[in-house]
Amino acid sequence: MDRYIGVDVHRASTTFEVLSPSGKKVRRDVVETNGAALVGYLKQITGTLRVCVEEGEWSEWLYEIFMPHAEEVVVYRGRRREGSKSDAMDAHALAEKMRTGKVGHPVFKDRGGFRGLREAARANAMVTRDVVRVKNRLKSLYRSRGIECKGDGVYDPRQRGAYVCELPGAMRGVAEVLGVE
């Protein structure tokens, strides 16, 4: 018999809602958010497991640990809902979407081939954003003291000393730290 499981995960606890094919609530439980406890919970449920998890920072990990224990695991990109919310309501809504086939376009989290490339692209995007942010802060520091800093010269280690000398002593350390490559 199919079991439709909605999973609402948070740092400390995860709420599960299990529905029967007719939509009857079979069980609802709150489990500690750690891999062994989550998998142990799934192993207690009999039948063909169909799991729905909302997309978020935990979803790829949940997909990976649930997949060997379920017939189907879907990562769902939900929309923001107005009104009252609770973990139980969220878990129920995910289970119901899975049961009624209203998941829409699931977000698939592949465990294989392109994972390294995806992680490298994600790291590159994060580093690029951070570099841009630091460069903006460095120029802002100079501008706050009325120091002209057009172009990229302010970032060049050979020209940095000339810029830093124009700052008051208390601000030079900040400029040195922001200018480190």
Buried (B, 14 or more C-beta within 10 A) or exposed (E): EBBBBBBBBEEEEBBBBBBBEEEEEBEBEBBEBEEEEBBEBBEEBEBEBBBBBBBBEBBBBBBBBBBEBBEBBBBBEBEEEEEEEEBBBBBBBBBBBBBEEEBEEBBEBEEEEEEEEEEEEEEEEEEEEEEEEBBEEBBEBBEEEEBEBEEEEBBEEEEBEEBBEBBEEEBBEBBEEBBEE
